[in-house]
Amino acid sequence: MVKSFEKLVEEFAYHVRAQTEQIMGGDAKIGNKHAKKAIAAFMQLRASGDAGRDALAVLFTHPRMDVRVSAAALLLRHRTAEAKAVLEEAAKGKGLVPFEASEALKRWEDGTWALDPAEDDAGQPETAHSAPATKRSRPRTERGVTGRRRGIKRDKPSG
């Protein structure tokens, strides 16, 4: 059964809030579980194309800054002007969430942002508008091979 956009948006906001609270409380492990659930809600919205993305944009006016920033960071490509405005306002503050907002803006400006890449008609990410792959962003299979193995502890003779 497909969840309604409204329900997915509520789930996203709930898990972002819970993630922030857990991280601030010192429990990154539980925080990361909430992050995965927030991303899962976004992915379900994204699967419906721009209509799903538009549904998430209602969070740009959410009372909690962490929820606004998370939604804006994900929607930079789709709703650039609105998302940038949300992130720029949040970045003026101090703390974790304003830092996250400034980092999202920095990645957008330097061309390395890739949280919601554009898709062509076949549902594949477009390559024409994507930032060039950097050493960090390339899949492991694309990294250069040096022709030598990296030494590891078990390769060393015992003695």
Z-matrix of the N, CA and C atoms (Angstrom, degrees):
N
C 1 1.444
C 2 1.521 1 109.75
N 3 1.298 2 117.46 1 132.01
C 4 1.454 3 122.71 2 -179.26
C 5 1.526 4 109.00 3 -84.34
N 6 1.318 5 115.10 4 129.78
C 7 1.463 6 119.50 5 178.86
C 8 1.522 7 109.05 6 -76.83
N 9 1.313 8 115.61 7 151.01
C 10 1.454 9 119.98 8 178.38
C 11 1.529 10 109.60 9 -70.92
N 12 1.322 11 115.97 10 156.24
C 13 1.457 12 120.82 11 178.15
C 14 1.523 13 110.39 12 -56.71
N 15 1.330 14 115.88 13 -43.71
C 16 1.462 15 120.28 14 -177.65
C 17 1.534 16 110.79 15 -58.85
N 18 1.317 17 116.52 16 -43.82
C 19 1.464 18 121.43 17 179.87
C 20 1.536 19 110.64 18 -64.33
N 21 1.318 20 117.45 19 -42.38
C 22 1.461 21 121.33 20 179.33
C 23 1.526 22 111.40 21 -65.79
N 24 1.314 23 116.67 22 -38.65
C 25 1.469 24 120.65 23 177.57
C 26 1.527 25 109.65 24 -64.79
N 27 1.322 26 117.13 25 -41.81
C 28 1.472 27 120.98 26 177.07
C 29 1.527 28 110.69 27 -62.15
N 30 1.327 29 116.93 28 -42.95
C 31 1.471 30 120.88 29 177.90
C 32 1.513 31 110.82 30 -61.51
N 33 1.324 32 116.41 31 -44.91
C 34 1.455 33 120.91 32 179.46
C 35 1.529 34 109.91 33 -57.40
N 36 1.323 35 116.93 34 -51.38
C 37 1.469 36 121.38 35 -178.42
C 38 1.529 37 111.09 36 -61.36
N 39 1.319 38 117.27 37 -43.03
C 40 1.459 39 121.39 38 -179.75
C 41 1.535 40 110.66 39 -60.24
N 42 1.322 41 116.69 40 -47.25
C 43 1.461 42 120.12 41 -175.75
C 44 1.528 43 112.45 42 -72.58
N 45 1.331 44 117.82 43 -31.59
C 46 1.466 45 119.57 44 174.35
C 47 1.524 46 109.19 45 -64.34
N 48 1.327 47 116.42 46 -46.79
C 49 1.469 48 120.99 47 178.80
C 50 1.527 49 110.43 48 -59.60
N 51 1.319 50 116.59 49 -46.80
C 52 1.461 51 121.04 50 -178.62
C 53 1.523 52 110.79 51 -64.53
N 54 1.323 53 117.15 52 -38.96
C 55 1.459 54 120.59 53 177.83
C 56 1.533 55 109.91 54 -60.67
N 57 1.315 56 116.80 55 -48.94
C 58 1.465 57 120.95 56 -179.63
C 59 1.518 58 111.12 57 -58.73
N 60 1.323 59 116.41 58 -45.60
C 61 1.464 60 120.21 59 -178.29
C 62 1.525 61 111.30 60 -63.60
N 63 1.329 62 117.22 61 -40.06
C 64 1.458 63 120.22 62 179.21
C 65 1.530 64 111.64 63 -68.31
N 66 1.318 65 116.33 64 -41.84
C 67 1.467 66 120.42 65 179.39
C 68 1.533 67 109.49 66 -63.17
N 69 1.335 68 116.83 67 -46.43
C 70 1.466 69 120.56 68 -179.77
C 71 1.527 70 111.29 69 -66.06
N 72 1.318 71 116.58 70 -27.67
C 73 1.458 72 121.40 71 177.67
C 74 1.521 73 113.44 72 -84.56
N 75 1.330 74 116.87 73 -1.32
C 76 1.452 75 120.75 74 176.13
C 77 1.516 76 115.92 75 92.78
N 78 1.329 77 118.20 76 8.67
C 79 1.461 78 119.85 77 -179.52
C 80 1.533 79 110.56 78 -111.92
N 81 1.318 80 115.37 79 81.12
C 82 1.464 81 120.71 80 -178.23
C 83 1.526 82 111.96 81 -64.98
N 84 1.321 83 117.57 82 -32.03
C 85 1.463 84 120.60 83 -178.19
C 86 1.537 85 110.73 84 -61.97
N 87 1.319 86 116.47 85 -49.47
C 88 1.473 87 120.24 86 177.78
C 89 1.533 88 109.55 87 -68.09
N 90 1.327 89 116.54 88 -38.19
C 91 1.468 90 120.31 89 177.13
C 92 1.517 91 111.55 90 -57.46
N 93 1.321 92 116.44 91 -42.19
C 94 1.463 93 120.55 92 179.71
C 95 1.527 94 112.15 93 -66.33
N 96 1.322 95 117.04 94 -32.84
C 97 1.470 96 120.04 95 176.29
C 98 1.526 97 110.08 96 -63.99
N 99 1.331 98 115.82 97 -40.92
C 100 1.474 99 119.37 98 177.54
C 101 1.535 100 110.45 99 -67.58
N 102 1.322 101 117.02 100 -37.47
C 103 1.472 102 120.30 101 178.24
C 104 1.522 103 110.34 102 -59.83
N 105 1.319 104 116.69 103 -43.89
C 106 1.469 105 120.70 104 179.72
C 107 1.525 106 110.96 105 -62.14
N 108 1.326 107 116.42 106 -37.62
C 109 1.465 108 119.68 107 179.76
C 110 1.527 109 111.02 108 -71.19
N 111 1.328 110 117.15 109 -36.03
C 112 1.468 111 120.17 110 176.74
C 113 1.527 112 109.79 111 -64.53
N 114 1.321 113 116.50 112 -44.23
C 115 1.462 114 120.56 113 178.80
C 116 1.524 115 110.84 114 -64.55
N 117 1.320 116 117.07 115 -37.57
C 118 1.473 117 120.34 116 178.09
C 119 1.532 118 110.21 117 -62.19
N 120 1.331 119 116.87 118 -41.03
C 121 1.468 120 120.19 119 177.62
C 122 1.532 121 109.91 120 -63.31
N 123 1.340 122 116.37 121 -42.90
C 124 1.463 123 119.64 122 177.89
C 125 1.529 124 110.98 123 -61.86
N 126 1.310 125 117.39 124 -42.87
C 127 1.459 126 120.51 125 -178.95
C 128 1.531 127 111.29 126 -62.02
N 129 1.323 128 116.33 127 -36.65
C 130 1.472 129 119.14 128 176.92
C 131 1.523 130 110.18 129 -67.18
N 132 1.324 131 116.82 130 -40.00
C 133 1.463 132 120.08 131 176.81
C 134 1.525 133 110.21 132 -64.19
N 135 1.316 134 115.88 133 -45.29
C 136 1.461 135 121.71 134 -179.04
C 137 1.520 136 111.75 135 -61.69
N 138 1.317 137 116.99 136 -31.92
C 139 1.462 138 120.95 137 179.52
C 140 1.526 139 111.53 138 -61.89
N 141 1.326 140 116.64 139 -20.93
C 142 1.469 141 121.16 140 177.56
C 143 1.521 142 112.13 141 -92.15
N 144 1.322 143 116.22 142 9.88
C 145 1.465 144 120.42 143 176.70
C 146 1.522 145 112.01 144 75.61
N 147 1.320 146 114.53 145 -151.30
C 148 1.455 147 120.06 146 -174.69
C 149 1.524 148 113.09 147 -64.81
N 150 1.322 149 118.23 148 -26.88
C 151 1.463 150 120.24 149 177.11
C 152 1.529 151 110.34 150 -63.18
N 153 1.322 152 116.95 151 -40.47
C 154 1.461 153 120.93 152 176.94
C 155 1.519 154 111.80 153 -67.41
N 156 1.334 155 115.84 154 -41.29
C 157 1.464 156 120.06 155 177.63
C 158 1.527 157 110.06 156 -62.88
N 159 1.330 158 116.36 157 -43.31
C 160 1.470 159 120.30 158 179.18
C 161 1.525 160 111.06 159 -59.53
N 162 1.321 161 117.03 160 -37.03
C 163 1.467 162 120.68 161 179.09
C 164 1.520 163 110.36 162 -61.98
N 165 1.329 164 117.79 163 -38.46
C 166 1.467 165 121.22 164 -179.34
C 167 1.526 166 111.61 165 -70.47
N 168 1.316 167 116.96 166 -25.83
C 169 1.466 168 121.04 167 -178.07
C 170 1.529 169 112.95 168 -62.92
N 171 1.323 170 118.34 169 -18.10
C 172 1.469 171 119.29 170 177.29
C 173 1.530 172 110.66 171 -62.18
N 174 1.320 173 116.73 172 -20.49
C 175 1.467 174 120.40 173 -179.37
C 176 1.528 175 112.79 174 -76.00
N 177 1.313 176 118.61 175 -5.76
C 178 1.466 177 121.30 176 176.58
C 179 1.529 178 111.37 177 -61.15
N 180 1.319 179 116.69 178 -20.31
C 181 1.469 180 120.52 179 179.79
C 182 1.529 181 112.31 180 -112.68
N 183 1.316 182 117.00 181 14.94
C 184 1.463 183 121.88 182 179.83
C 185 1.530 184 109.32 183 -60.97
N 186 1.345 185 118.00 184 145.99
C 187 1.469 186 120.00 185 -179.28
C 188 1.533 187 114.23 186 -63.80
N 189 1.317 188 118.02 187 -25.02
C 190 1.469 189 120.37 188 -178.98
C 191 1.533 190 110.71 189 -94.59
N 192 1.330 191 114.69 190 129.66
C 193 1.457 192 120.15 191 -179.14
C 194 1.528 193 112.17 192 -62.65
N 195 1.331 194 118.62 193 -37.99
C 196 1.460 195 120.18 194 -178.19
C 197 1.528 196 111.34 195 -62.34
N 198 1.321 197 116.73 196 -37.56
C 199 1.465 198 121.13 197 179.23
C 200 1.534 199 109.67 198 -69.79
N 201 1.337 200 116.82 199 -44.15
C 202 1.470 201 120.45 200 178.26
C 203 1.530 202 110.72 201 -59.35
N 204 1.336 203 115.99 202 -46.54
C 205 1.461 204 121.06 203 -177.08
C 206 1.528 205 111.20 204 -65.49
N 207 1.320 206 117.57 205 -42.54
C 208 1.466 207 120.32 206 179.71
C 209 1.525 208 111.13 207 -62.22
N 210 1.312 209 117.11 208 -44.85
C 211 1.462 210 120.59 209 178.90
C 212 1.525 211 110.39 210 -64.76
N 213 1.325 212 116.81 211 -44.06
C 214 1.466 213 120.78 212 -178.61
C 215 1.527 214 111.41 213 -64.19
N 216 1.320 215 116.99 214 -40.50
C 217 1.466 216 120.17 215 179.85
C 218 1.528 217 110.82 216 -61.79
N 219 1.313 218 116.68 217 -38.73
C 220 1.464 219 120.64 218 179.97
C 221 1.524 220 113.04 219 -75.05
N 222 1.320 221 117.09 220 -24.67
C 223 1.462 222 120.60 221 -174.22
C 224 1.528 223 113.76 222 -105.23
N 225 1.326 224 117.72 223 15.64
C 226 1.468 225 120.33 224 -179.13
C 227 1.523 226 113.22 225 -56.17
N 228 1.301 227 118.50 226 -42.46
C 229 1.464 228 120.11 227 -179.24
C 230 1.522 229 111.66 228 -71.58
N 231 1.320 230 116.16 229 -40.53
C 232 1.459 231 120.86 230 -174.63
C 233 1.529 232 113.09 231 -77.13
N 234 1.305 233 117.07 232 -41.07
C 235 1.470 234 122.40 233 -177.89
C 236 1.538 235 108.93 234 -128.03
N 237 1.304 236 116.24 235 60.77
C 238 1.456 237 122.15 236 -169.56
C 239 1.525 238 113.95 237 -52.38
N 240 1.309 239 118.81 238 -56.20
C 241 1.464 240 121.16 239 -174.72
C 242 1.528 241 111.69 240 -61.46
N 243 1.319 242 116.75 241 -46.69
C 244 1.464 243 120.27 242 -179.42
C 245 1.527 244 111.42 243 -65.60
N 246 1.325 245 116.12 244 -44.88
C 247 1.463 246 120.49 245 -178.25
C 248 1.521 247 111.11 246 -64.68
N 249 1.337 248 117.04 247 -42.52
C 250 1.462 249 119.81 248 177.78
C 251 1.523 250 111.16 249 -61.70
N 252 1.319 251 117.18 250 -39.87
C 253 1.466 252 120.46 251 179.43
C 254 1.531 253 110.53 252 -61.65
N 255 1.324 254 116.93 253 -43.26
C 256 1.470 255 121.37 254 178.65
C 257 1.530 256 109.82 255 -62.31
N 258 1.326 257 116.60 256 -46.87
C 259 1.461 258 121.25 257 -177.59
C 260 1.532 259 111.66 258 -67.63
N 261 1.311 260 116.79 259 -40.66
C 262 1.471 261 119.99 260 179.25
C 263 1.521 262 111.36 261 -63.29
N 264 1.318 263 116.97 262 -41.11
C 265 1.470 264 120.51 263 178.42
C 266 1.524 265 110.07 264 -64.65
N 267 1.317 266 117.34 265 -45.37
C 268 1.468 267 121.39 266 -179.06
C 269 1.525 268 111.30 267 -65.40
N 270 1.329 269 116.79 268 -36.46
C 271 1.464 270 121.34 269 -176.23
C 272 1.522 271 113.06 270 -66.74
N 273 1.320 272 117.70 271 -13.50
C 274 1.460 273 121.47 272 179.46
C 275 1.527 274 112.38 273 -71.04
N 276 1.325 275 116.67 274 -20.35
C 277 1.459 276 120.81 275 -176.51
C 278 1.519 277 112.80 276 -85.24
N 279 1.313 278 114.72 277 -170.21
C 280 1.460 279 122.06 278 177.55
C 281 1.521 280 108.44 279 -122.69
N 282 1.325 281 116.19 280 149.53
C 283 1.448 282 120.76 281 178.68
C 284 1.511 283 112.05 282 118.47
N 285 1.326 284 114.99 283 -174.50
C 286 1.454 285 121.63 284 -174.50
C 287 1.532 286 112.92 285 -64.30
N 288 1.313 287 117.85 286 -48.56
C 289 1.470 288 120.45 287 -175.55
C 290 1.528 289 110.86 288 -67.06
N 291 1.339 290 120.26 289 -45.05
C 292 1.467 291 118.52 290 175.04
C 293 1.537 292 112.81 291 -60.57
N 294 1.328 293 116.60 292 -35.23
C 295 1.462 294 120.19 293 175.85
C 296 1.529 295 109.93 294 -62.79
N 297 1.331 296 117.33 295 -45.20
C 298 1.464 297 121.04 296 178.69
C 299 1.525 298 110.72 297 -60.13
N 300 1.338 299 116.64 298 -40.36
C 301 1.464 300 121.01 299 178.72
C 302 1.527 301 110.38 300 -62.92
N 303 1.331 302 117.12 301 -45.18
C 304 1.463 303 119.89 302 -179.19
C 305 1.530 304 111.23 303 -66.40
N 306 1.332 305 117.23 304 -35.45
C 307 1.469 306 120.29 305 177.79
C 308 1.528 307 111.15 306 -67.52
N 309 1.320 308 117.69 307 -39.81
C 310 1.467 309 120.30 308 177.41
C 311 1.526 310 110.15 309 -61.72
N 312 1.323 311 116.44 310 -43.91
C 313 1.472 312 120.48 311 178.46
C 314 1.528 313 110.97 312 -63.46
N 315 1.323 314 116.44 313 -42.07
C 316 1.466 315 120.91 314 179.74
C 317 1.527 316 110.11 315 -60.96
N 318 1.330 317 117.50 316 -45.06
C 319 1.466 318 121.34 317 -179.92
C 320 1.529 319 110.78 318 -65.53
N 321 1.333 320 116.56 319 -36.78
C 322 1.460 321 120.71 320 177.78
C 323 1.526 322 109.93 321 -63.63
N 324 1.337 323 116.45 322 -48.03
C 325 1.457 324 121.40 323 -177.18
C 326 1.521 325 112.68 324 -66.90
N 327 1.335 326 117.56 325 -35.42
C 328 1.465 327 118.40 326 -178.14
C 329 1.536 328 112.92 327 -88.53
N 330 1.336 329 116.62 328 1.70
C 331 1.463 330 120.50 329 173.96
C 332 1.519 331 115.61 330 82.80
N 333 1.327 332 117.84 331 11.37
C 334 1.464 333 119.37 332 -179.40
C 335 1.520 334 113.18 333 -101.90
N 336 1.337 335 117.83 334 -0.64
C 337 1.457 336 122.24 335 178.84
C 338 1.528 337 108.71 336 -65.89
N 339 1.342 338 116.71 337 132.83
C 340 1.469 339 119.85 338 -179.86
C 341 1.522 340 111.15 339 -152.19
N 342 1.336 341 117.31 340 39.70
C 343 1.464 342 120.15 341 -177.39
C 344 1.519 343 113.02 342 -76.90
N 345 1.331 344 117.59 343 -27.29
C 346 1.457 345 122.11 344 179.67
C 347 1.522 346 108.32 345 -147.26
N 348 1.334 347 116.75 346 74.90
C 349 1.460 348 118.86 347 -176.50
C 350 1.519 349 112.22 348 -63.66
N 351 1.323 350 115.18 349 150.51
C 352 1.462 351 120.72 350 177.25
C 353 1.518 352 108.58 351 -64.82
N 354 1.319 353 116.38 352 150.89
C 355 1.460 354 121.27 353 179.39
C 356 1.512 355 109.12 354 -121.74
N 357 1.336 356 115.20 355 145.82
C 358 1.453 357 119.00 356 175.86
C 359 1.527 358 109.02 357 -85.84
N 360 1.303 359 117.24 358 -174.26
C 361 1.473 360 121.19 359 -176.48
C 362 1.519 361 112.90 360 -61.50
N 363 1.309 362 117.81 361 -27.28
C 364 1.460 363 120.58 362 -178.89
C 365 1.527 364 111.81 363 -84.48
N 366 1.341 365 116.31 364 -1.03
C 367 1.452 366 119.43 365 179.14
C 368 1.515 367 113.25 366 85.63
N 369 1.338 368 116.64 367 8.67
C 370 1.453 369 120.74 368 179.03
C 371 1.523 370 109.00 369 -96.25
N 372 1.323 371 117.35 370 145.60
C 373 1.466 372 119.09 371 178.21
C 374 1.524 373 110.58 372 -59.25
N 375 1.332 374 115.02 373 139.63
C 376 1.454 375 119.95 374 176.72
C 377 1.514 376 108.44 375 -72.85
N 378 1.316 377 116.54 376 143.23
C 379 1.453 378 119.25 377 177.02
C 380 1.518 379 111.12 378 -102.77
N 381 1.313 380 118.24 379 -20.84
C 382 1.460 381 120.80 380 -177.34
C 383 1.528 382 112.18 381 -64.41
N 384 1.331 383 118.37 382 -33.83
C 385 1.455 384 121.35 383 -176.89
C 386 1.515 385 112.68 384 -103.15
N 387 1.296 386 117.34 385 -1.57
C 388 1.455 387 120.11 386 -177.81
C 389 1.513 388 109.91 387 -76.74
N 390 1.325 389 115.29 388 150.52
C 391 1.456 390 119.84 389 173.72
C 392 1.523 391 107.86 390 -68.72
N 393 1.323 392 116.75 391 148.28
C 394 1.456 393 117.95 392 178.36
C 395 1.520 394 110.35 393 -62.09
N 396 1.308 395 115.52 394 147.21
C 397 1.457 396 120.04 395 -178.66
C 398 1.519 397 109.52 396 -64.33
N 399 1.299 398 115.83 397 133.78
C 400 1.451 399 120.64 398 175.34
C 401 1.508 400 107.23 399 -101.97
N 402 1.310 401 115.52 400 171.90
C 403 1.457 402 119.40 401 179.39
C 404 1.522 403 110.39 402 -55.86
N 405 1.351 404 117.22 403 -38.61
C 406 1.456 405 120.93 404 -178.51
C 407 1.516 406 113.07 405 -76.07
N 408 1.332 407 117.42 406 -30.27
C 409 1.461 408 118.23 407 -173.05
C 410 1.523 409 113.67 408 -93.23
N 411 1.322 410 118.25 409 -11.48
C 412 1.455 411 119.37 410 -179.34
C 413 1.518 412 110.81 411 -74.06
N 414 1.324 413 116.29 412 141.41
C 415 1.466 414 118.50 413 174.85
C 416 1.522 415 109.95 414 -60.73
N 417 1.291 416 116.42 415 153.23
C 418 1.458 417 122.12 416 -176.88
C 419 1.527 418 112.47 417 -53.49
N 420 1.327 419 117.37 418 -34.94
C 421 1.463 420 120.66 419 -177.47
C 422 1.518 421 112.25 420 -69.24
N 423 1.333 422 119.03 421 -17.78
C 424 1.456 423 121.52 422 -179.08
C 425 1.520 424 112.60 423 -93.68
N 426 1.297 425 118.05 424 -9.36
C 427 1.459 426 119.81 425 -178.28
C 428 1.514 427 109.96 426 -69.65
N 429 1.292 428 114.42 427 150.70
C 430 1.456 429 120.20 428 -179.00
C 431 1.525 430 111.65 429 -63.22
N 432 1.304 431 115.47 430 147.53
C 433 1.460 432 121.14 431 177.76
C 434 1.515 433 106.73 432 -106.31
N 435 1.305 434 117.10 433 129.51
C 436 1.451 435 120.70 434 -176.51
C 437 1.516 436 112.44 435 -87.78
N 438 1.298 437 118.81 436 -13.26
C 439 1.442 438 121.67 437 179.68
C 440 1.525 439 112.99 438 85.62
N 441 1.291 440 117.35 439 1.31
C 442 1.465 441 119.38 440 177.07
C 443 1.512 442 109.21 441 -133.56
N 444 1.306 443 114.48 442 150.41
C 445 1.455 444 119.91 443 179.62
C 446 1.505 445 109.73 444 -82.42
N 447 1.294 446 115.05 445 145.71
C 448 1.456 447 120.22 446 174.30
C 449 1.518 448 106.80 447 -79.83
N 450 1.314 449 117.01 448 130.87
C 451 1.449 450 120.97 449 -179.94
C 452 1.513 451 111.35 450 -66.19
N 453 1.309 452 115.71 451 137.95
C 454 1.451 453 120.32 452 176.08
C 455 1.516 454 108.45 453 -129.91
N 456 1.284 455 115.73 454 163.32
C 457 1.454 456 121.85 455 -172.30
C 458 1.521 457 112.68 456 -53.11
N 459 1.321 458 117.69 457 -42.83
C 460 1.465 459 118.88 458 -174.90
C 461 1.528 460 112.41 459 -70.53
N 462 1.355 461 117.44 460 -16.09
C 463 1.462 462 120.76 461 178.07
C 464 1.529 463 112.42 462 -79.70
N 465 1.306 464 117.35 463 -16.75
C 466 1.448 465 121.10 464 -176.21
C 467 1.528 466 110.12 465 -81.63
N 468 1.320 467 115.78 466 139.52
C 469 1.464 468 117.88 467 178.97
C 470 1.522 469 110.81 468 -66.89
N 471 1.310 470 114.98 469 141.10
C 472 1.458 471 118.13 470 178.62
C 473 1.508 472 108.22 471 -82.96
N 474 1.303 473 114.95 472 152.08
C 475 1.426 474 113.73 473 -179.63
C 476 1.411 475 111.88 474 -177.76
